[in-house]
Amino acid sequence: MMKRVIVAFILLGKCMVSYAQETKFEYSISLKSPGNPAKTYSLQESDKGVLRANENLPVNIVQTRTDNGEAVKIEVTLTAKEKIYYNFEEICKIQSFNHSDCLFFLPGFWYHKNLRSPKEAPSFATSDSWQVREDRLSSPVTGIYNEKTQHYYTVARLGAFENESLSAHASGEVILTGKTSIGFTGFRNINGSSSLVFGFPYNEMPKTYIRKLTLAPPVKAFEKLEKGESKKLVWEIKKGTAADYSKFIANTWTYAFDTYKPLPVNSGLSNAEAKEILSNFYRESFVDQHELNYFSGVELATDECKNNGSAEVGFVGRVLLNAYNALEYGEQKNDPDLVKKATAIFDSYLKYGFTASGFFREFVDFTHKKETRVYSIRRQSEGAFAILNYLKYERNKGRKHPQWEARIRTLLQNFSRLQQTDGSFPRKFNDEFKIEDKTGGSTPSATLPLTMAYVYFKDKKYLESARLTGMYLEKEIISKSDYFSSTLDANCEDKEASLYASTAMYYLSMVSSGKEKQRYTDMCLKAAYFCLTWYYTWDVPFAQGQMLGDVGFKTRGWGNVSVENNHVDVFIFEFAAVLDWLAKQKQEPRFAQFSAVIKTSMLQLMPVKDHMFDIAKVGYYPEVVQHTNWDYGKNGKGFYNNIFAPGWTVASLWQMLSPTRVEDFFLSKKK
């Protein structure tokens, strides 16, 4: 008994150690004279908060700290005695945190140690210390979690984010052309101890990430202060405890949401108005010159939106889901042309859209007479998902499609052959069932059609297969907080993996009850927090001349894509409905509040006459929205890449604008 008391006292003592007892602060300022390398000066803090160097500097620096035991607010004011070009840095060294014991978090950019990412992208494979410009992050926050002590520290930038400045160069020492609100944040290994590092303006080290799988030399920006001009900078450092990395992520997202308080964006569009605009994509993108009919929605140029020969079932094409949307909408609006187009697509895929083994022909390029021969569980699942929605809709209308039902049963039999003993599905395979990529990160995409097939066909073997995926997700993905490789054009930590995991658990809960349903709901919640961390809680500033800023675009509610692809997009599908459902199940109003942000903000760039947002056709919603100093190949921050795929953006928004679809599908079975 005495041993237990002593252990409890020791643990309590650890928890009661304040940040002041285990942190050490260091400060420096770099001053640049145009045409010369910058000089960096270490600073020492006096009793009155004045930061001084060993020599006289042309700037006064005063720091105040307000400490409440768990959090400290740091305010730094720089006042120029003469014109200067400066970069200020502060380090919070956590002396009790061994770097090797720690995991790291930069929302929407860095998870664990980013070791799922290739060495050509930011990861521990290149360095164990990273700092980045704040607009790369969905919240301007860095967190360090100590797995051994279960303590963590975060640093958050506070204040107004109103300005951005163009820079002449992407690397090296750069004097900015105007005012910016973009600072930097990150973590650093200092003699074996983990440290939070932050400052202003931005300073990216050891590399800057300029485009997909392209690391460049570091960049350090310098902002000008005129004589007598002052700059005030504010950060908050917070200490907390969490049982594991997953809880640390949940706590940090909640803190970020409460700190930045994102509000809905008034797009001026109702759901009905948004769908009417998006439906123009179905009217103008239809192609019927080939054996497969489809909506041309991939590899389009933003300035033309000209139809091409590429037909893709899932991922960025979503041809079959769009066909279902067009059919449903066409009948609602008594539009026989839309119904005819949608029916032609379904008929052509029924006849010509399958391989010899019964898989969907995932991607066909009729222009270049090419076709992928390596298939993915994600595209196959998305195709099956679309057809099951279509079949349920048709059944409700009194129309039967036995040939389609047979096709889907064959496809799901193929799924059964591919499913591994641990419940996972290989990421990629061929028509002979040879596994090309065995990683299981895409497994949750299969959960959706499997649960739907159980309801539609009333066949328990599909439910058992879905439950096996749930076991795999719980054991290998969610419990390990390891969300990766769901997107098909990257091999890294990504938003879609956590989104699909959360959505999969939502679907499993729809076909479960009692303790099983509760377990799926709990898993859904854990995955949802990870997914939420990819979505912006703040508005990134843009410079004049960067189109997105000129049109008043707000980033809040938009999601970053992956460690490899640093742009925001509208990938949401059912996740807003998941958040609304979780808000009720878990009595967490923040989820519903943020869902409202997402559902309003994601309609901002709707191309309509006289408000086209640099898109050639009405309703062709943009995809690669470049919000930070990174590009997908063209144009950079404030613009889109010149090639985009409105096939999936239209499908994603349409699903968001149809919030009762999932529950309508599942709950109708109970009637």
LUMDOBA-742768 format. One record per residue (C-alpha): residue number from 1; x, y, z negated. Coordinates in steps of 0.1 Angstrom, whole numbers. Example, Ala and Ser with C-alpha at 12.3 -4.5 7.8 and 13.67 -1.06 7.14 Angstrom:
REM LUMDOBA-742768
{site 1,{123,-45,-78}};
{site 2,{137,-11,-71}};
//
This chain:
REM LUMDOBA-742768
{site 1,{0,0,0}};
{site 2,{28,24,-9}};
{site 3,{45,18,25}};
{site 4,{13,28,43}};
{site 5,{11,60,23}};
{site 6,{47,68,31}};
{site 7,{43,61,68}};
{site 8,{11,82,69}};
{site 9,{29,111,51}};
{site 10,{58,109,76}};
{site 11,{34,109,106}};
{site 12,{15,138,91}};
{site 13,{47,157,86}};
{site 14,{56,152,122}};
{site 15,{22,165,133}};
{site 16,{26,196,111}};
{site 17,{59,207,126}};
{site 18,{52,240,143}};
{site 19,{66,250,176}};
{site 20,{89,275,158}};
{site 21,{107,246,140}};
{site 22,{115,225,171}};
{site 23,{119,251,199}};
{site 24,{147,274,208}};
{site 25,{143,303,233}};
{site 26,{168,315,258}};
{site 27,{164,345,282}};
{site 28,{181,359,312}};
{site 29,{176,385,339}};
{site 30,{190,385,374}};
{site 31,{196,419,391}};
{site 32,{202,422,428}};
{site 33,{218,451,447}};
{site 34,{207,450,483}};
{site 35,{234,434,505}};
{site 36,{251,418,475}};
{site 37,{247,386,455}};
{site 38,{226,389,424}};
{site 39,{242,390,389}};
{site 40,{226,371,361}};
{site 41,{228,383,325}};
{site 42,{221,363,294}};
{site 43,{199,381,269}};
{site 44,{197,381,231}};
{site 45,{167,390,210}};
{site 46,{169,415,182}};
{site 47,{147,417,152}};
{site 48,{124,442,169}};
{site 49,{120,420,200}};
{site 50,{143,439,222}};
{site 51,{162,417,247}};
{site 52,{198,429,252}};
{site 53,{228,418,273}};
{site 54,{264,422,263}};
{site 55,{266,452,286}};
{site 56,{243,481,293}};
{site 57,{216,472,319}};
{site 58,{194,496,339}};
{site 59,{163,481,324}};
{site 60,{147,479,289}};
{site 61,{132,445,280}};
{site 62,{109,441,250}};
{site 63,{93,409,239}};
{site 64,{65,403,213}};
{site 65,{53,369,201}};
{site 66,{20,362,184}};
{site 67,{21,328,166}};
{site 68,{-9,309,152}};
{site 69,{10,277,144}};
{site 70,{-2,257,175}};
{site 71,{1,283,202}};
{site 72,{22,314,207}};
{site 73,{15,342,231}};
{site 74,{46,358,246}};
{site 75,{44,393,261}};
{site 76,{74,407,279}};
{site 77,{76,443,291}};
{site 78,{103,454,315}};
{site 79,{108,491,321}};
{site 80,{133,503,347}};
{site 81,{158,531,337}};
{site 82,{166,533,374}};
{site 83,{155,515,406}};
{site 84,{161,478,402}};
{site 85,{154,445,419}};
{site 86,{149,419,392}};
{site 87,{141,382,384}};
{site 88,{134,374,348}};
{site 89,{136,339,333}};
{site 90,{127,324,299}};
{site 91,{134,289,286}};
{site 92,{117,271,257}};
{site 93,{140,243,247}};
{site 94,{121,216,228}};
{site 95,{149,203,207}};
{site 96,{130,172,194}};
{site 97,{120,161,230}};
{site 98,{146,137,246}};
{site 99,{142,142,283}};
{site 100,{142,104,289}};
{site 101,{112,100,266}};
{site 102,{91,125,284}};
{site 103,{65,127,313}};
{site 104,{57,159,331}};
{site 105,{27,176,346}};
{site 106,{23,205,370}};
{site 107,{-14,204,380}};
{site 108,{-21,193,416}};
{site 109,{17,189,422}};
{site 110,{35,167,397}};
{site 111,{24,136,377}};
{site 112,{46,115,354}};
{site 113,{80,118,373}};
{site 114,{66,118,408}};
{site 115,{84,86,415}};
{site 116,{56,74,438}};
{site 117,{68,102,461}};
{site 118,{95,98,487}};
{site 119,{128,115,481}};
{site 120,{120,140,508}};
{site 121,{93,154,486}};
{site 122,{97,168,450}};
{site 123,{104,139,426}};
{site 124,{128,126,401}};
{site 125,{145,108,430}};
{site 126,{161,142,438}};
{site 127,{163,159,404}};
{site 128,{151,155,368}};
{site 129,{145,193,366}};
{site 130,{121,213,388}};
{site 131,{105,247,388}};
{site 132,{81,260,414}};
{site 133,{61,290,424}};
{site 134,{28,292,406}};
{site 135,{5,292,437}};
{site 136,{16,256,444}};
{site 137,{-4,246,412}};
{site 138,{-41,242,407}};
{site 139,{-36,260,374}};
{site 140,{-4,280,366}};
{site 141,{6,256,339}};
{site 142,{34,232,331}};
{site 143,{31,204,305}};
{site 144,{57,181,289}};
{site 145,{44,149,272}};
{site 146,{66,129,248}};
{site 147,{55,93,250}};
{site 148,{73,83,218}};
{site 149,{60,111,195}};
{site 150,{27,116,214}};
{site 151,{32,153,212}};
{site 152,{31,177,241}};
{site 153,{39,213,250}};
{site 154,{23,234,277}};
{site 155,{31,269,291}};
{site 156,{4,288,309}};
{site 157,{7,321,327}};
{site 158,{-19,347,317}};
{site 159,{-30,379,332}};
{site 160,{-45,392,365}};
{site 161,{-33,375,397}};
{site 162,{-40,402,423}};
{site 163,{-9,408,445}};
{site 164,{12,389,469}};
{site 165,{41,400,490}};
{site 166,{55,388,523}};
{site 167,{92,377,523}};
{site 168,{117,378,551}};
{site 169,{132,344,542}};
{site 170,{120,311,528}};
{site 171,{152,303,509}};
{site 172,{181,320,492}};
{site 173,{179,354,474}};
{site 174,{149,373,488}};
{site 175,{139,409,481}};
{site 176,{101,411,483}};
{site 177,{84,437,506}};
{site 178,{59,446,480}};
{site 179,{43,436,447}};
{site 180,{35,400,439}};
{site 181,{17,382,410}};
{site 182,{34,349,417}};
{site 183,{59,338,391}};
{site 184,{74,303,385}};
{site 185,{70,275,360}};
{site 186,{85,241,355}};
{site 187,{107,219,333}};
{site 188,{144,214,329}};
{site 189,{168,189,313}};
{site 190,{192,208,291}};
{site 191,{218,186,276}};
{site 192,{193,158,272}};
{site 193,{164,179,258}};
{site 194,{133,188,277}};
{site 195,{126,224,282}};
{site 196,{98,245,296}};
{site 197,{112,271,321}};
{site 198,{91,300,334}};
{site 199,{96,335,347}};
{site 200,{88,361,373}};
{site 201,{88,366,403}};
{site 202,{91,331,417}};
{site 203,{123,311,417}};
{site 204,{121,275,430}};
{site 205,{148,250,421}};
{site 206,{166,227,428}};
{site 207,{148,228,462}};
{site 208,{119,246,477}};
{site 209,{93,225,496}};
{site 210,{85,242,529}};
{site 211,{66,216,549}};
{site 212,{57,179,549}};
{site 213,{87,158,537}};
{site 214,{111,188,542}};
{site 215,{130,201,512}};
{site 216,{150,233,517}};
{site 217,{176,252,496}};
{site 218,{163,270,465}};
{site 219,{146,304,468}};
{site 220,{148,332,443}};
{site 221,{126,363,447}};
{site 222,{134,398,435}};
{site 223,{107,424,429}};
{site 224,{114,461,429}};
{site 225,{108,484,399}};
{site 226,{112,521,405}};
{site 227,{127,543,378}};
{site 228,{103,546,349}};
{site 229,{81,518,362}};
{site 230,{71,490,339}};
{site 231,{60,453,344}};
{site 232,{42,434,317}};
{site 233,{43,396,318}};
{site 234,{23,372,295}};
{site 235,{26,335,288}};
{site 236,{11,312,262}};
{site 237,{29,282,248}};
{site 238,{7,255,232}};
{site 239,{15,224,212}};
{site 240,{-8,194,210}};
{site 241,{-11,157,204}};
{site 242,{-25,130,227}};
{site 243,{-27,92,224}};
{site 244,{-14,87,259}};
{site 245,{-7,105,292}};
{site 246,{-43,102,303}};
{site 247,{-55,121,272}};
{site 248,{-27,146,276}};
{site 249,{-40,153,311}};
{site 250,{-76,156,299}};
{site 251,{-66,180,272}};
{site 252,{-46,201,295}};
{site 253,{-73,204,321}};
{site 254,{-98,214,294}};
{site 255,{-74,240,282}};
{site 256,{-68,253,317}};
{site 257,{-106,255,324}};
{site 258,{-112,274,292}};
{site 259,{-82,297,298}};
{site 260,{-90,307,334}};
{site 261,{-128,304,332}};
{site 262,{-136,299,369}};
{site 263,{-170,311,380}};
{site 264,{-191,302,410}};
{site 265,{-184,320,443}};
{site 266,{-214,336,460}};
{site 267,{-212,324,496}};
{site 268,{-247,335,503}};
{site 269,{-257,301,517}};
{site 270,{-283,277,505}};
{site 271,{-279,240,511}};
{site 272,{-304,241,539}};
{site 273,{-286,270,556}};
{site 274,{-252,253,553}};
{site 275,{-265,221,568}};
{site 276,{-280,240,597}};
{site 277,{-247,256,605}};
{site 278,{-227,224,601}};
{site 279,{-252,206,624}};
{site 280,{-238,226,653}};
{site 281,{-207,203,651}};
{site 282,{-230,174,659}};
{site 283,{-245,193,688}};
{site 284,{-213,203,704}};
{site 285,{-188,175,696}};
{site 286,{-207,146,710}};
{site 287,{-188,125,736}};
{site 288,{-204,98,757}};
{site 289,{-180,92,786}};
{site 290,{-164,61,771}};
{site 291,{-176,27,759}};
{site 292,{-177,41,724}};
{site 293,{-198,72,718}};
{site 294,{-186,95,690}};
{site 295,{-184,130,676}};
{site 296,{-150,144,686}};
{site 297,{-136,155,652}};
{site 298,{-99,147,650}};
{site 299,{-68,163,665}};
{site 300,{-86,195,676}};
{site 301,{-70,229,682}};
{site 302,{-86,255,659}};
{site 303,{-86,281,687}};
{site 304,{-105,259,711}};
{site 305,{-123,231,692}};
{site 306,{-123,213,726}};
{site 307,{-135,177,726}};
{site 308,{-109,150,732}};
{site 309,{-106,113,735}};
{site 310,{-100,103,699}};
{site 311,{-126,83,680}};
{site 312,{-120,75,644}};
{site 313,{-144,55,621}};
{site 314,{-132,67,587}};
{site 315,{-105,88,570}};
{site 316,{-104,121,590}};
{site 317,{-129,111,618}};
{site 318,{-159,97,598}};
{site 319,{-177,91,631}};
{site 320,{-203,67,616}};
{site 321,{-211,87,585}};
{site 322,{-216,118,607}};
{site 323,{-239,97,629}};
{site 324,{-260,88,599}};
{site 325,{-261,125,589}};
{site 326,{-271,136,624}};
{site 327,{-298,109,625}};
{site 328,{-313,118,591}};
{site 329,{-311,155,599}};
{site 330,{-325,151,634}};
{site 331,{-356,133,621}};
{site 332,{-361,158,593}};
{site 333,{-359,187,617}};
{site 334,{-378,169,645}};
{site 335,{-348,173,668}};
{site 336,{-348,144,693}};
{site 337,{-315,155,708}};
{site 338,{-296,149,675}};
{site 339,{-315,116,670}};
{site 340,{-305,105,705}};
{site 341,{-268,113,699}};
{site 342,{-267,95,666}};
{site 343,{-285,64,680}};
{site 344,{-261,63,709}};
{site 345,{-231,62,686}};
{site 346,{-246,34,665}};
{site 347,{-255,14,695}};
{site 348,{-221,18,711}};
{site 349,{-202,8,679}};
{site 350,{-225,-22,675}};
{site 351,{-216,-34,710}};
{site 352,{-180,-23,714}};
{site 353,{-168,-11,680}};
{site 354,{-154,-43,665}};
{site 355,{-123,-65,669}};
{site 356,{-123,-102,676}};
{site 357,{-121,-109,638}};
{site 358,{-149,-85,630}};
{site 359,{-131,-54,618}};
{site 360,{-140,-20,629}};
{site 361,{-119,-6,657}};
{site 362,{-106,21,635}};
{site 363,{-89,46,658}};
{site 364,{-92,46,696}};
{site 365,{-75,72,718}};
{site 366,{-92,70,751}};
{site 367,{-71,99,766}};
{site 368,{-38,81,762}};
{site 369,{-53,46,763}};
{site 370,{-40,38,728}};
{site 371,{-56,20,699}};
{site 372,{-43,12,664}};
{site 373,{-38,-25,657}};
{site 374,{-30,-20,620}};
{site 375,{-61,-16,600}};
{site 376,{-67,-1,565}};
{site 377,{-91,-10,537}};
{site 378,{-99,26,534}};
{site 379,{-112,32,570}};
{site 380,{-129,-2,570}};
{site 381,{-146,6,537}};
{site 382,{-157,40,549}};
{site 383,{-172,25,580}};
{site 384,{-191,-1,560}};
{site 385,{-202,26,536}};
{site 386,{-217,46,565}};
{site 387,{-235,16,580}};
{site 388,{-250,5,547}};
{site 389,{-264,40,542}};
{site 390,{-278,39,577}};
{site 391,{-293,4,572}};
{site 392,{-310,14,539}};
{site 393,{-324,45,556}};
{site 394,{-337,25,585}};
{site 395,{-352,-1,562}};
{site 396,{-370,26,543}};
{site 397,{-384,38,577}};
{site 398,{-396,3,584}};
{site 399,{-369,-3,611}};
{site 400,{-348,-35,611}};
{site 401,{-313,-41,625}};
{site 402,{-304,-78,621}};
{site 403,{-274,-75,644}};
{site 404,{-259,-47,623}};
{site 405,{-266,-67,592}};
{site 406,{-247,-96,606}};
{site 407,{-218,-74,616}};
{site 408,{-216,-60,581}};
{site 409,{-218,-94,565}};
{site 410,{-189,-106,587}};
{site 411,{-169,-75,578}};
{site 412,{-175,-81,541}};
{site 413,{-165,-118,545}};
{site 414,{-132,-104,559}};
{site 415,{-130,-83,527}};
{site 416,{-133,-115,507}};
{site 417,{-104,-130,526}};
{site 418,{-83,-99,520}};
{site 419,{-90,-94,483}};
{site 420,{-61,-105,461}};
{site 421,{-65,-126,429}};
{site 422,{-60,-95,408}};
{site 423,{-90,-78,425}};
{site 424,{-70,-55,446}};
{site 425,{-71,-50,484}};
{site 426,{-40,-45,505}};
{site 427,{-37,-10,519}};
{site 428,{-30,-21,555}};
{site 429,{-34,-54,575}};
{site 430,{-39,-66,611}};
{site 431,{-66,-85,629}};
{site 432,{-50,-118,620}};
{site 433,{-52,-109,583}};
{site 434,{-15,-104,580}};
{site 435,{-8,-79,553}};
{site 436,{12,-49,565}};
{site 437,{11,-29,532}};
{site 438,{2,-48,500}};
{site 439,{0,-18,477}};
{site 440,{-34,-15,460}};
{site 441,{-39,22,457}};
{site 442,{-67,22,483}};
{site 443,{-87,-5,464}};
{site 444,{-114,18,450}};
{site 445,{-126,27,485}};
{site 446,{-138,-9,489}};
{site 447,{-158,-7,456}};
{site 448,{-184,16,472}};
{site 449,{-196,-6,500}};
{site 450,{-194,-38,479}};
{site 451,{-218,-24,453}};
{site 452,{-240,-10,480}};
{site 453,{-240,-44,498}};
{site 454,{-251,-61,465}};
{site 455,{-281,-38,463}};
{site 456,{-290,-40,500}};
{site 457,{-285,-77,506}};
{site 458,{-294,-88,470}};
{site 459,{-263,-110,471}};
{site 460,{-243,-114,439}};
{site 461,{-211,-123,456}};
{site 462,{-207,-87,466}};
{site 463,{-212,-76,430}};
{site 464,{-186,-101,418}};
{site 465,{-161,-88,443}};
{site 466,{-169,-52,432}};
{site 467,{-164,-62,396}};
{site 468,{-130,-76,405}};
{site 469,{-120,-43,420}};
{site 470,{-132,-26,387}};
{site 471,{-109,-49,367}};
{site 472,{-80,-41,389}};
{site 473,{-87,-3,387}};
{site 474,{-90,-4,349}};
{site 475,{-58,-25,344}};
{site 476,{-34,-11,371}};
{site 477,{-47,23,380}};
{site 478,{-67,40,353}};
{site 479,{-51,26,322}};
{site 480,{-16,34,337}};
{site 481,{-28,68,350}};
{site 482,{-12,58,383}};
{site 483,{-33,73,412}};
{site 484,{-15,69,445}};
{site 485,{-15,61,482}};
{site 486,{-52,64,489}};
{site 487,{-47,89,516}};
{site 488,{-33,72,548}};
{site 489,{-9,99,559}};
{site 490,{12,100,528}};
{site 491,{29,77,502}};
{site 492,{26,95,469}};
{site 493,{4,107,441}};
{site 494,{-27,121,457}};
{site 495,{-61,136,448}};
{site 496,{-81,110,468}};
{site 497,{-68,81,448}};
{site 498,{-82,96,416}};
{site 499,{-114,108,433}};
{site 500,{-120,73,448}};
{site 501,{-113,57,414}};
{site 502,{-137,79,396}};
{site 503,{-164,75,423}};
{site 504,{-159,37,423}};
{site 505,{-166,35,386}};
{site 506,{-196,57,391}};
{site 507,{-209,32,417}};
{site 508,{-202,3,394}};
{site 509,{-221,20,366}};
{site 510,{-251,22,390}};
{site 511,{-253,-16,392}};
{site 512,{-246,-23,355}};
{site 513,{-262,-20,321}};
{site 514,{-253,-21,284}};
{site 515,{-217,-23,274}};
{site 516,{-205,-30,309}};
{site 517,{-221,2,321}};
{site 518,{-205,21,292}};
{site 519,{-171,7,301}};
{site 520,{-174,18,337}};
{site 521,{-186,53,325}};
{site 522,{-156,56,303}};
{site 523,{-132,47,331}};
{site 524,{-150,71,354}};
{site 525,{-144,99,329}};
{site 526,{-107,91,326}};
{site 527,{-102,91,364}};
{site 528,{-123,122,368}};
{site 529,{-100,143,346}};
{site 530,{-71,134,369}};
{site 531,{-91,143,399}};
{site 532,{-101,176,384}};
{site 533,{-65,186,379}};
{site 534,{-61,188,417}};
{site 535,{-88,214,419}};
{site 536,{-80,251,415}};
{site 537,{-92,269,384}};
{site 538,{-78,302,395}};
{site 539,{-76,324,426}};
{site 540,{-43,325,444}};
{site 541,{-34,360,457}};
{site 542,{-26,366,494}};
{site 543,{-7,394,511}};
{site 544,{-23,418,535}};
{site 545,{-20,402,570}};
{site 546,{-25,367,557}};
{site 547,{-59,360,571}};
{site 548,{-73,341,541}};
{site 549,{-66,370,518}};
{site 550,{-80,395,543}};
{site 551,{-113,377,544}};
{site 552,{-115,375,506}};
{site 553,{-110,337,503}};
{site 554,{-110,324,467}};
{site 555,{-91,293,460}};
{site 556,{-110,283,428}};
{site 557,{-129,251,434}};
{site 558,{-107,239,463}};
{site 559,{-85,209,458}};
{site 560,{-48,205,466}};
{site 561,{-42,173,486}};
{site 562,{-11,154,475}};
{site 563,{25,158,464}};
{site 564,{35,155,501}};
{site 565,{8,178,515}};
{site 566,{6,211,496}};
{site 567,{-25,226,511}};
{site 568,{-61,229,498}};
{site 569,{-91,213,515}};
{site 570,{-128,205,509}};
{site 571,{-124,168,502}};
{site 572,{-153,163,477}};
{site 573,{-179,139,491}};
{site 574,{-198,125,460}};
{site 575,{-174,138,434}};
{site 576,{-195,169,426}};
{site 577,{-225,145,419}};
{site 578,{-201,124,397}};
{site 579,{-192,155,377}};
{site 580,{-229,164,372}};
{site 581,{-237,128,361}};
{site 582,{-207,127,337}};
{site 583,{-217,161,323}};
{site 584,{-250,144,311}};
{site 585,{-235,110,302}};
{site 586,{-207,126,281}};
{site 587,{-223,158,270}};
{site 588,{-195,178,287}};
{site 589,{-209,210,301}};
{site 590,{-175,220,316}};
{site 591,{-180,193,343}};
{site 592,{-213,207,354}};
{site 593,{-199,243,353}};
{site 594,{-170,233,375}};
{site 595,{-192,213,398}};
{site 596,{-211,246,404}};
{site 597,{-178,263,412}};
{site 598,{-169,236,437}};
{site 599,{-203,236,454}};
{site 600,{-203,273,460}};
{site 601,{-166,279,467}};
{site 602,{-163,252,493}};
{site 603,{-188,270,515}};
{site 604,{-167,302,518}};
{site 605,{-151,295,552}};
{site 606,{-182,284,570}};
{site 607,{-177,295,606}};
{site 608,{-207,315,618}};
{site 609,{-211,341,645}};
{site 610,{-192,373,636}};
{site 611,{-176,355,606}};
{site 612,{-156,327,624}};
{site 613,{-126,327,601}};
{site 614,{-102,320,630}};
{site 615,{-122,289,641}};
{site 616,{-134,287,677}};
{site 617,{-169,271,672}};
{site 618,{-197,276,647}};
{site 619,{-199,249,620}};
{site 620,{-165,233,628}};
{site 621,{-153,236,592}};
{site 622,{-115,242,587}};
{site 623,{-93,215,572}};
{site 624,{-57,224,565}};
{site 625,{-61,256,545}};
{site 626,{-25,267,537}};
{site 627,{-26,287,504}};
{site 628,{11,286,493}};
{site 629,{45,289,508}};
{site 630,{42,256,528}};
{site 631,{29,247,562}};
{site 632,{18,215,579}};
{site 633,{37,225,610}};
{site 634,{23,259,620}};
{site 635,{14,293,606}};
{site 636,{21,290,568}};
{site 637,{4,306,538}};
{site 638,{-28,325,545}};
{site 639,{-36,305,577}};
{site 640,{-45,270,589}};
{site 641,{-24,245,607}};
{site 642,{-33,249,644}};
{site 643,{-45,212,646}};
{site 644,{-74,201,624}};
{site 645,{-100,174,619}};
{site 646,{-135,188,613}};
{site 647,{-149,153,615}};
{site 648,{-142,147,578}};
{site 649,{-147,182,565}};
{site 650,{-183,183,579}};
{site 651,{-190,148,565}};
{site 652,{-176,158,531}};
{site 653,{-196,190,528}};
{site 654,{-227,172,541}};
{site 655,{-224,146,513}};
{site 656,{-219,174,488}};
{site 657,{-250,191,501}};
{site 658,{-270,158,496}};
{site 659,{-266,154,459}};
{site 660,{-292,127,452}};
{site 661,{-280,103,479}};
{site 662,{-261,79,456}};
{site 663,{-288,76,429}};
{site 664,{-315,74,456}};
{site 665,{-297,44,471}};
{site 666,{-292,25,439}};
{site 667,{-321,35,418}};
{site 668,{-347,26,444}};
{site 669,{-339,-10,438}};
{site 670,{-355,-7,404}};
{site 671,{-388,5,417}};
//
